[in-house]
Amino acid sequence: MGNRALYTLAVVSLCSGAQAQVSPLPNAHSHNDHIHERPLLDALDLGFMSVEADVYLVDGVLLVAHDLAQSSSERTLQSLYLDPLFQRFLAHKGRIYDASGEFTLLIDIKSGEGPTYQALRALLVSYAKRPNGQGFLTRTVRGVTEPGAVTTIVSGGVVAADVEAEWERYVGIDGRSTDLDSTRPASVMPLISERWGQLFTWDGRGAMPAAERAKLKAFVDAAHLKGRRVRFWATPERPAVWQELLGAGVDLINTDDLARLAAFLRARPLPVP
């Protein structure tokens, strides 16, 4: 059976209403998740363990949109992401899926870094302080990290030094390739993200050049050595690229084509214990 047939079978299985709880896909990351018809929910239905949302602070409320002109007062970070995740946390006894590790909520701050981050921090604290909120969010207190069901990572408009200085922290920082040798602890910078084309030229057609494959593996190994995960964005949406990313140990596979990536990951042979 060819790859296209495998994709079709997997997509049909994943999208059928018969599967109430899919098994999670730890490597699957929904890039610009808010552009999909059902933000967050489409990704959850397919087993994604990481989603990304762009936010703007408008009149004291965090709105979710790729561009400010596309924002709506009804599309808030709270209503589209935090509330649904909190309800799943309660329904699944402290997890986002019945059996899962940490779920990543990557928040890309698009408006002024100071006020927007402070509004985000206050919102996250409000969930953590709810009567049933203990364990919902990963937090770090005086350098000691307490893993939660959801790990929030902030990209874009945020000052890393300000976040690092907090004695109680509910977010981590999304670093860049220039941060690969950073001395910041992984609790402060748990993720390194970079545009694929910034470091590589291969587009998934033909074999990946040996020099680029070695460069990719060295990059991932260096990040892992410091306890950080790795994600590339603007990667070619091709199975050959996804295969190379997984082979190098890239933690989060970035995609806008949710069903196709989910089908690819589920069609791969299970790892040998």
ZADO-1210 file (C-alpha; in nm, 4 decimals, padded with zeros to 6 digits):
<atoms>
<atom x="00.0000" y="00.0000" z="00.0000" code="MET" pos="1"/>
<atom x="00.1430" y="00.3421" z="-00.0967" code="GLY" pos="2"/>
<atom x="00.1969" y="00.6405" z="00.1290" code="ASN" pos="3"/>
<atom x="-00.1033" y="00.8271" z="-00.0122" code="ARG" pos="4"/>
<atom x="-00.3323" y="00.5330" z="00.0660" code="ALA" pos="5"/>
<atom x="-00.1927" y="00.5131" z="00.4192" code="LEU" pos="6"/>
<atom x="-00.2581" y="00.8845" z="00.4681" code="TYR" pos="7"/>
<atom x="-00.6143" y="00.8456" z="00.3457" code="THR" pos="8"/>
<atom x="-00.6878" y="00.5529" z="00.5765" code="LEU" pos="9"/>
<atom x="-00.5371" y="00.7273" z="00.8760" code="ALA" pos="10"/>
<atom x="-00.7216" y="01.0529" z="00.8121" code="VAL" pos="11"/>
<atom x="-01.0533" y="00.8721" z="00.7773" code="VAL" pos="12"/>
<atom x="-00.9882" y="00.6889" z="01.1041" code="SER" pos="13"/>
<atom x="-00.8809" y="01.0014" z="01.2877" code="LEU" pos="14"/>
<atom x="-01.1682" y="01.2153" z="01.1686" code="CYS" pos="15"/>
<atom x="-01.4436" y="00.9641" z="01.2343" code="SER" pos="16"/>
<atom x="-01.6649" y="01.0333" z="01.5313" code="GLY" pos="17"/>
<atom x="-01.6134" y="00.6810" z="01.6650" code="ALA" pos="18"/>
<atom x="-01.2786" y="00.7695" z="01.8230" code="GLN" pos="19"/>
<atom x="-01.3626" y="00.9622" z="02.1371" code="ALA" pos="20"/>
<atom x="-01.0043" y="00.9742" z="02.2722" code="GLN" pos="21"/>
<atom x="-00.7159" y="00.9510" z="02.0281" code="VAL" pos="22"/>
<atom x="-00.3720" y="00.8561" z="02.1478" code="SER" pos="23"/>
<atom x="-00.1481" y="01.1635" z="02.1723" code="PRO" pos="24"/>
<atom x="00.1229" y="01.2477" z="01.9194" code="LEU" pos="25"/>
<atom x="00.4113" y="01.3980" z="02.1219" code="PRO" pos="26"/>
<atom x="00.5910" y="01.5351" z="01.8138" code="ASN" pos="27"/>
<atom x="00.2922" y="01.7072" z="01.6524" code="ALA" pos="28"/>
<atom x="00.2831" y="02.0893" z="01.6675" code="HIS" pos="29"/>
<atom x="00.0006" y="02.2953" z="01.5169" code="SER" pos="30"/>
<atom x="00.1595" y="02.6110" z="01.3768" code="HIS" pos="31"/>
<atom x="-00.0687" y="02.9172" z="01.3753" code="ASN" pos="32"/>
<atom x="-00.3362" y="02.6957" z="01.5234" code="ASP" pos="33"/>
<atom x="-00.5880" y="02.9811" z="01.5404" code="HIS" pos="34"/>
<atom x="-00.6265" y="02.9831" z="01.1594" code="ILE" pos="35"/>
<atom x="-00.8071" y="02.6497" z="01.1625" code="HIS" pos="36"/>
<atom x="-01.1844" y="02.6161" z="01.1585" code="GLU" pos="37"/>
<atom x="-01.1902" y="02.4985" z="01.5196" code="ARG" pos="38"/>
<atom x="-00.8872" y="02.6438" z="01.6997" code="PRO" pos="39"/>
<atom x="-00.7335" y="02.3965" z="01.9457" code="LEU" pos="40"/>
<atom x="-01.0157" y="02.1453" z="01.8995" code="LEU" pos="41"/>
<atom x="-00.9075" y="02.0324" z="01.5524" code="ASP" pos="42"/>
<atom x="-00.5573" y="01.9701" z="01.6863" code="ALA" pos="43"/>
<atom x="-00.6842" y="01.7875" z="01.9953" code="LEU" pos="44"/>
<atom x="-00.9084" y="01.5640" z="01.7849" code="ASP" pos="45"/>
<atom x="-00.5984" y="01.4521" z="01.5946" code="LEU" pos="46"/>
<atom x="-00.3837" y="01.3964" z="01.9042" code="GLY" pos="47"/>
<atom x="-00.1558" y="01.6994" z="01.8749" code="PHE" pos="48"/>
<atom x="00.0459" y="01.7740" z="02.1868" code="MET" pos="49"/>
<atom x="00.1493" y="02.1281" z="02.0974" code="SER" pos="50"/>
<atom x="-00.0350" y="02.4280" z="01.9529" code="VAL" pos="51"/>
<atom x="00.0580" y="02.7874" z="01.8778" code="GLU" pos="52"/>
<atom x="-00.1536" y="03.1010" z="01.9109" code="ALA" pos="53"/>
<atom x="-00.0735" y="03.4626" z="01.8267" code="ASP" pos="54"/>
<atom x="-00.2081" y="03.7174" z="02.0750" code="VAL" pos="55"/>
<atom x="-00.2682" y="04.0928" z="02.0904" code="TYR" pos="56"/>
<atom x="-00.3624" y="04.2917" z="02.3987" code="LEU" pos="57"/>
<atom x="-00.6700" y="04.5004" z="02.3155" code="VAL" pos="58"/>
<atom x="-00.8515" y="04.6934" z="02.5895" code="ASP" pos="59"/>
<atom x="-00.7015" y="04.4669" z="02.8531" code="GLY" pos="60"/>
<atom x="-00.8062" y="04.1427" z="02.6807" code="VAL" pos="61"/>
<atom x="-00.5779" y="03.8965" z="02.5018" code="LEU" pos="62"/>
<atom x="-00.7236" y="03.8430" z="02.1556" code="LEU" pos="63"/>
<atom x="-00.6125" y="03.5597" z="01.9291" code="VAL" pos="64"/>
<atom x="-00.5364" y="03.6545" z="01.5675" code="ALA" pos="65"/>
<atom x="-00.2529" y="03.6405" z="01.3169" code="HIS" pos="66"/>
<atom x="-00.3079" y="04.0077" z="01.2308" code="ASP" pos="67"/>
<atom x="-00.4687" y="04.2686" z="01.4508" code="LEU" pos="68"/>
<atom x="-00.7120" y="04.3611" z="01.1711" code="ALA" pos="69"/>
<atom x="-00.8474" y="04.0052" z="01.1857" code="GLN" pos="70"/>
<atom x="-00.9084" y="04.0085" z="01.5609" code="SER" pos="71"/>
<atom x="-01.2482" y="03.9765" z="01.7227" code="SER" pos="72"/>
<atom x="-01.3630" y="04.0378" z="02.0784" code="SER" pos="73"/>
<atom x="-01.5080" y="03.6845" z="02.0815" code="GLU" pos="74"/>
<atom x="-01.1792" y="03.5146" z="01.9934" code="ARG" pos="75"/>
<atom x="-00.9844" y="03.5409" z="02.3163" code="THR" pos="76"/>
<atom x="-00.6979" y="03.3339" z="02.4495" code="LEU" pos="77"/>
<atom x="-00.9191" y="03.2414" z="02.7416" code="GLN" pos="78"/>
<atom x="-01.2208" y="03.1234" z="02.5411" code="SER" pos="79"/>
<atom x="-01.0339" y="02.9477" z="02.2588" code="LEU" pos="80"/>
<atom x="-00.7485" y="02.7882" z="02.4512" code="TYR" pos="81"/>
<atom x="-00.7269" y="02.8168" z="02.8281" code="LEU" pos="82"/>
<atom x="-01.0899" y="02.7390" z="02.9116" code="ASP" pos="83"/>
<atom x="-01.1095" y="02.4283" z="02.6856" code="PRO" pos="84"/>
<atom x="-00.7730" y="02.3022" z="02.8111" code="LEU" pos="85"/>
<atom x="-00.8777" y="02.3542" z="03.1725" code="PHE" pos="86"/>
<atom x="-01.2020" y="02.1622" z="03.1150" code="GLN" pos="87"/>
<atom x="-01.0068" y="01.8724" z="02.9639" code="ARG" pos="88"/>
<atom x="-00.7643" y="01.8871" z="03.2557" code="PHE" pos="89"/>
<atom x="-01.0571" y="01.8394" z="03.4944" code="LEU" pos="90"/>
<atom x="-01.2299" y="01.5759" z="03.2810" code="ALA" pos="91"/>
<atom x="-00.9177" y="01.3617" z="03.2333" code="HIS" pos="92"/>
<atom x="-00.8014" y="01.3674" z="03.5937" code="LYS" pos="93"/>
<atom x="-00.5172" y="01.6115" z="03.5562" code="GLY" pos="94"/>
<atom x="-00.4215" y="01.5442" z="03.1962" code="ARG" pos="95"/>
<atom x="-00.5120" y="01.6757" z="02.8540" code="ILE" pos="96"/>
<atom x="-00.5438" y="01.3243" z="02.7138" code="TYR" pos="97"/>
<atom x="-00.6174" y="01.0065" z="02.9091" code="ASP" pos="98"/>
<atom x="-00.2533" y="00.9059" z="02.8708" code="ALA" pos="99"/>
<atom x="-00.0095" y="01.1850" z="02.7944" code="SER" pos="100"/>
<atom x="00.2897" y="01.3872" z="02.8983" code="GLY" pos="101"/>
<atom x="00.3082" y="01.7654" z="02.8887" code="GLU" pos="102"/>
<atom x="00.0942" y="01.9588" z="02.6443" code="PHE" pos="103"/>
<atom x="00.2614" y="02.2713" z="02.5051" code="THR" pos="104"/>
<atom x="00.0796" y="02.5995" z="02.4541" code="LEU" pos="105"/>
<atom x="00.3113" y="02.8269" z="02.2554" code="LEU" pos="106"/>
<atom x="00.1961" y="03.1889" z="02.2714" code="ILE" pos="107"/>
<atom x="00.3408" y="03.4367" z="02.0243" code="ASP" pos="108"/>
<atom x="00.3030" y="03.7891" z="02.1642" code="ILE" pos="109"/>
<atom x="00.2372" y="04.0302" z="01.8789" code="LYS" pos="110"/>
<atom x="00.1677" y="04.3526" z="02.0704" code="SER" pos="111"/>
<atom x="00.3705" y="04.5595" z="02.3200" code="GLY" pos="112"/>
<atom x="00.5942" y="04.3254" z="02.5168" code="GLU" pos="113"/>
<atom x="00.5535" y="04.4707" z="02.8666" code="GLY" pos="114"/>
<atom x="00.1764" y="04.5142" z="02.9065" code="PRO" pos="115"/>
<atom x="00.0901" y="04.2091" z="02.6948" code="THR" pos="116"/>
<atom x="00.3127" y="03.9769" z="02.8936" code="TYR" pos="117"/>
<atom x="00.1861" y="04.1115" z="03.2247" code="GLN" pos="118"/>
<atom x="-00.1739" y="04.0527" z="03.1122" code="ALA" pos="119"/>
<atom x="-00.0803" y="03.6990" z="03.0096" code="LEU" pos="120"/>
<atom x="00.0920" y="03.6325" z="03.3403" code="ARG" pos="121"/>
<atom x="-00.2092" y="03.7548" z="03.5373" code="ALA" pos="122"/>
<atom x="-00.4391" y="03.5330" z="03.3320" code="LEU" pos="123"/>
<atom x="-00.2233" y="03.2244" z="03.3841" code="LEU" pos="124"/>
<atom x="-00.1981" y="03.2902" z="03.7576" code="VAL" pos="125"/>
<atom x="-00.5783" y="03.3110" z="03.7771" code="SER" pos="126"/>
<atom x="-00.6052" y="02.9547" z="03.6429" code="TYR" pos="127"/>
<atom x="-00.3308" y="02.8227" z="03.8679" code="ALA" pos="128"/>
<atom x="-00.5028" y="02.9729" z="04.1719" code="LYS" pos="129"/>
<atom x="-00.8438" y="02.8201" z="04.0990" code="ARG" pos="130"/>
<atom x="-00.9640" y="02.5664" z="04.3573" code="PRO" pos="131"/>
<atom x="-00.9025" y="02.2795" z="04.1128" code="ASN" pos="132"/>
<atom x="-00.6168" y="02.4444" z="03.9276" code="GLY" pos="133"/>
<atom x="-00.3205" y="02.2865" z="04.1026" code="GLN" pos="134"/>
<atom x="-00.1194" y="02.0941" z="03.8439" code="GLY" pos="135"/>
<atom x="-00.2878" y="02.2550" z="03.5449" code="PHE" pos="136"/>
<atom x="00.0099" y="02.4725" z="03.4475" code="LEU" pos="137"/>
<atom x="00.3796" y="02.4020" z="03.4714" code="THR" pos="138"/>
<atom x="00.5360" y="02.6511" z="03.7104" code="ARG" pos="139"/>
<atom x="00.8839" y="02.7251" z="03.8405" code="THR" pos="140"/>
<atom x="00.9274" y="02.8506" z="04.1953" code="VAL" pos="141"/>
<atom x="01.2711" y="02.9767" z="04.2973" code="ARG" pos="142"/>
<atom x="01.4356" y="02.7664" z="04.0288" code="GLY" pos="143"/>
<atom x="01.2437" y="02.4445" z="04.1006" code="VAL" pos="144"/>
<atom x="01.0067" y="02.3374" z="03.8228" code="THR" pos="145"/>
<atom x="00.6769" y="02.1663" z="03.9018" code="GLU" pos="146"/>
<atom x="00.5519" y="01.9997" z="03.5814" code="PRO" pos="147"/>
<atom x="00.1864" y="02.0571" z="03.4949" code="GLY" pos="148"/>
<atom x="-00.0546" y="01.9251" z="03.2363" code="ALA" pos="149"/>
<atom x="00.0092" y="02.2333" z="03.0183" code="VAL" pos="150"/>
<atom x="00.3456" y="02.3985" z="02.9665" code="THR" pos="151"/>
<atom x="00.3173" y="02.7557" z="02.8406" code="THR" pos="152"/>
<atom x="00.6008" y="02.8943" z="02.6298" code="ILE" pos="153"/>
<atom x="00.6157" y="03.2551" z="02.5151" code="VAL" pos="154"/>
<atom x="00.7592" y="03.3785" z="02.1883" code="SER" pos="155"/>
<atom x="00.7810" y="03.7245" z="02.0347" code="GLY" pos="156"/>
<atom x="00.7302" y="04.0333" z="02.2502" code="GLY" pos="157"/>
<atom x="00.8758" y="03.9335" z="02.5829" code="VAL" pos="158"/>
<atom x="01.1937" y="04.0319" z="02.7675" code="VAL" pos="159"/>
<atom x="01.3735" y="03.7120" z="02.8654" code="ALA" pos="160"/>
<atom x="01.5589" y="03.8783" z="03.1528" code="ALA" pos="161"/>
<atom x="01.2323" y="03.9973" z="03.3073" code="ASP" pos="162"/>
<atom x="01.0836" y="03.6481" z="03.2911" code="VAL" pos="163"/>
<atom x="01.3976" y="03.4905" z="03.4315" code="GLU" pos="164"/>
<atom x="01.3915" y="03.7306" z="03.7276" code="ALA" pos="165"/>
<atom x="01.0470" y="03.6171" z="03.8445" code="GLU" pos="166"/>
<atom x="01.0594" y="03.4039" z="04.1584" code="TRP" pos="167"/>
<atom x="00.7355" y="03.2319" z="04.0539" code="GLU" pos="168"/>
<atom x="00.7075" y="03.1742" z="03.6810" code="ARG" pos="169"/>
<atom x="00.4316" y="03.0186" z="03.4682" code="TYR" pos="170"/>
<atom x="00.6012" y="03.0451" z="03.1288" code="VAL" pos="171"/>
<atom x="00.9203" y="02.9520" z="02.9533" code="GLY" pos="172"/>
<atom x="01.0909" y="03.1440" z="02.6726" code="ILE" pos="173"/>
<atom x="01.1068" y="03.0290" z="02.3110" code="ASP" pos="174"/>
<atom x="01.4707" y="03.0788" z="02.2100" code="GLY" pos="175"/>
<atom x="01.6323" y="03.1086" z="01.8661" code="ARG" pos="176"/>
<atom x="01.9364" y="02.9493" z="01.7047" code="SER" pos="177"/>
<atom x="02.1458" y="03.2339" z="01.8476" code="THR" pos="178"/>
<atom x="02.0482" y="03.1049" z="02.1937" code="ASP" pos="179"/>
<atom x="02.1854" y="02.7570" z="02.1327" code="LEU" pos="180"/>
<atom x="02.4804" y="02.8258" z="02.3643" code="ASP" pos="181"/>
<atom x="02.2820" y="03.0334" z="02.6131" code="SER" pos="182"/>
<atom x="02.3606" y="02.9771" z="02.9789" code="THR" pos="183"/>
<atom x="01.9955" y="03.0278" z="03.0765" code="ARG" pos="184"/>
<atom x="01.8560" y="02.7118" z="03.2392" code="PRO" pos="185"/>
<atom x="01.6064" y="02.4967" z="03.0524" code="ALA" pos="186"/>
<atom x="01.3374" y="02.5990" z="03.3006" code="SER" pos="187"/>
<atom x="01.3684" y="02.9530" z="03.1612" code="VAL" pos="188"/>
<atom x="01.4279" y="02.8589" z="02.7964" code="MET" pos="189"/>
<atom x="01.2836" y="02.5107" z="02.7378" code="PRO" pos="190"/>
<atom x="01.2530" y="02.5439" z="02.3589" code="LEU" pos="191"/>
<atom x="01.4693" y="02.6552" z="02.0667" code="ILE" pos="192"/>
<atom x="01.2780" y="02.7475" z="01.7497" code="SER" pos="193"/>
<atom x="01.4147" y="02.8654" z="01.4164" code="GLU" pos="194"/>
<atom x="01.3010" y="02.9242" z="01.0600" code="ARG" pos="195"/>
<atom x="01.4061" y="02.6244" z="00.8513" code="TRP" pos="196"/>
<atom x="01.5433" y="02.8405" z="00.5711" code="GLY" pos="197"/>
<atom x="01.7652" y="03.0284" z="00.8148" code="GLN" pos="198"/>
<atom x="01.9868" y="02.7205" z="00.8494" code="LEU" pos="199"/>
<atom x="01.8989" y="02.4801" z="00.5681" code="PHE" pos="200"/>
<atom x="01.8373" y="02.4845" z="00.1923" code="THR" pos="201"/>
<atom x="01.6956" y="02.1350" z="00.1384" code="TRP" pos="202"/>
<atom x="01.3250" y="02.1417" z="00.0512" code="ASP" pos="203"/>
<atom x="01.2426" y="01.7722" z="00.0791" code="GLY" pos="204"/>
<atom x="01.2955" y="01.6869" z="-00.2877" code="ARG" pos="205"/>
<atom x="01.5672" y="01.4321" z="-00.3494" code="GLY" pos="206"/>
<atom x="01.8006" y="01.3174" z="-00.0751" code="ALA" pos="207"/>
<atom x="01.8930" y="01.5518" z="00.2056" code="MET" pos="208"/>
<atom x="02.2559" y="01.6636" z="00.1596" code="PRO" pos="209"/>
<atom x="02.4832" y="01.4802" z="00.4002" code="ALA" pos="210"/>
<atom x="02.6323" y="01.8058" z="00.5296" code="ALA" pos="211"/>
<atom x="02.2870" y="01.9447" z="00.6130" code="GLU" pos="212"/>
<atom x="02.1816" y="01.6209" z="00.7800" code="ARG" pos="213"/>
<atom x="02.4916" y="01.6352" z="00.9994" code="ALA" pos="214"/>
<atom x="02.4277" y="02.0038" z="01.0757" code="LYS" pos="215"/>
<atom x="02.0691" y="01.9269" z="01.1777" code="LEU" pos="216"/>
<atom x="02.1759" y="01.6443" z="01.4078" code="LYS" pos="217"/>
<atom x="02.4475" y="01.8578" z="01.5685" code="ALA" pos="218"/>
<atom x="02.1969" y="02.1406" z="01.6271" code="PHE" pos="219"/>
<atom x="01.9463" y="01.9103" z="01.7950" code="VAL" pos="220"/>
<atom x="02.2118" y="01.7380" z="02.0043" code="ASP" pos="221"/>
<atom x="02.3439" y="02.0732" z="02.1284" code="ALA" pos="222"/>
<atom x="01.9953" y="02.1826" z="02.2346" code="ALA" pos="223"/>
<atom x="01.9194" y="01.8508" z="02.4026" code="HIS" pos="224"/>
<atom x="02.2484" y="01.8661" z="02.5905" code="LEU" pos="225"/>
<atom x="02.1088" y="02.1712" z="02.7704" code="LYS" pos="226"/>
<atom x="01.7659" y="02.0170" z="02.8236" code="GLY" pos="227"/>
<atom x="01.5889" y="02.2178" z="02.5520" code="ARG" pos="228"/>
<atom x="01.3458" y="02.0942" z="02.2912" code="ARG" pos="229"/>
<atom x="01.3741" y="02.1905" z="01.9239" code="VAL" pos="230"/>
<atom x="01.1228" y="02.3156" z="01.6656" code="ARG" pos="231"/>
<atom x="01.1662" y="02.4541" z="01.3145" code="PHE" pos="232"/>
<atom x="00.8997" y="02.6618" z="01.1459" code="TRP" pos="233"/>
<atom x="00.8376" y="02.7171" z="00.7728" code="ALA" pos="234"/>
<atom x="00.9574" y="02.3652" z="00.7051" code="THR" pos="235"/>
<atom x="00.8522" y="02.2163" z="00.3699" code="PRO" pos="236"/>
<atom x="00.5282" y="02.0200" z="00.4202" code="GLU" pos="237"/>
<atom x="00.6747" y="01.6967" z="00.2841" code="ARG" pos="238"/>
<atom x="00.7018" y="01.3529" z="00.4466" code="PRO" pos="239"/>
<atom x="01.0698" y="01.3316" z="00.3532" code="ALA" pos="240"/>
<atom x="01.1361" y="01.6426" z="00.5647" code="VAL" pos="241"/>
<atom x="00.9282" y="01.5130" z="00.8535" code="TRP" pos="242"/>
<atom x="01.1215" y="01.1846" z="00.8415" code="GLN" pos="243"/>
<atom x="01.4565" y="01.3641" z="00.8588" code="GLU" pos="244"/>
<atom x="01.3373" y="01.5827" z="01.1465" code="LEU" pos="245"/>
<atom x="01.2282" y="01.2811" z="01.3461" code="LEU" pos="246"/>
<atom x="01.5464" y="01.0958" z="01.2623" code="GLY" pos="247"/>
<atom x="01.7543" y="01.3842" z="01.3965" code="ALA" pos="248"/>
<atom x="01.5498" y="01.3951" z="01.7173" code="GLY" pos="249"/>
<atom x="01.3568" y="01.7177" z="01.6539" code="VAL" pos="250"/>
<atom x="01.0951" y="01.7321" z="01.9277" code="ASP" pos="251"/>
<atom x="00.8125" y="01.9295" z="01.7658" code="LEU" pos="252"/>
<atom x="00.7241" y="01.8879" z="01.3982" code="ILE" pos="253"/>
<atom x="00.5705" y="02.2122" z="01.2768" code="ASN" pos="254"/>
<atom x="00.2738" y="02.1967" z="01.0386" code="THR" pos="255"/>
<atom x="-00.0253" y="02.3839" z="00.9014" code="ASP" pos="256"/>
<atom x="-00.1600" y="02.0576" z="00.7510" code="ASP" pos="257"/>
<atom x="-00.2807" y="01.8888" z="01.0680" code="LEU" pos="258"/>
<atom x="-00.4484" y="01.5804" z="00.9272" code="ALA" pos="259"/>
<atom x="-00.1619" y="01.4981" z="00.6924" code="ARG" pos="260"/>
<atom x="00.1053" y="01.5177" z="00.9609" code="LEU" pos="261"/>
<atom x="-00.1085" y="01.3152" z="01.2030" code="ALA" pos="262"/>
<atom x="-00.1588" y="01.0490" z="00.9376" code="ALA" pos="263"/>
<atom x="00.2146" y="01.0394" z="00.8642" code="PHE" pos="264"/>
<atom x="00.3057" y="00.9982" z="01.2302" code="LEU" pos="265"/>
<atom x="00.0494" y="00.7247" z="01.2882" code="ARG" pos="266"/>
<atom x="00.1569" y="00.5349" z="00.9750" code="ALA" pos="267"/>
<atom x="00.5167" y="00.5091" z="01.0960" code="ARG" pos="268"/>
<atom x="00.6287" y="00.1820" z="01.2573" code="PRO" pos="269"/>
<atom x="00.6096" y="00.1832" z="01.6350" code="LEU" pos="270"/>
<atom x="00.9497" y="00.2165" z="01.8069" code="PRO" pos="271"/>
<atom x="01.1054" y="-00.1015" z="01.9394" code="VAL" pos="272"/>
<atom x="01.0954" y="-00.1032" z="02.3234" code="PRO" pos="273"/>
</atoms>
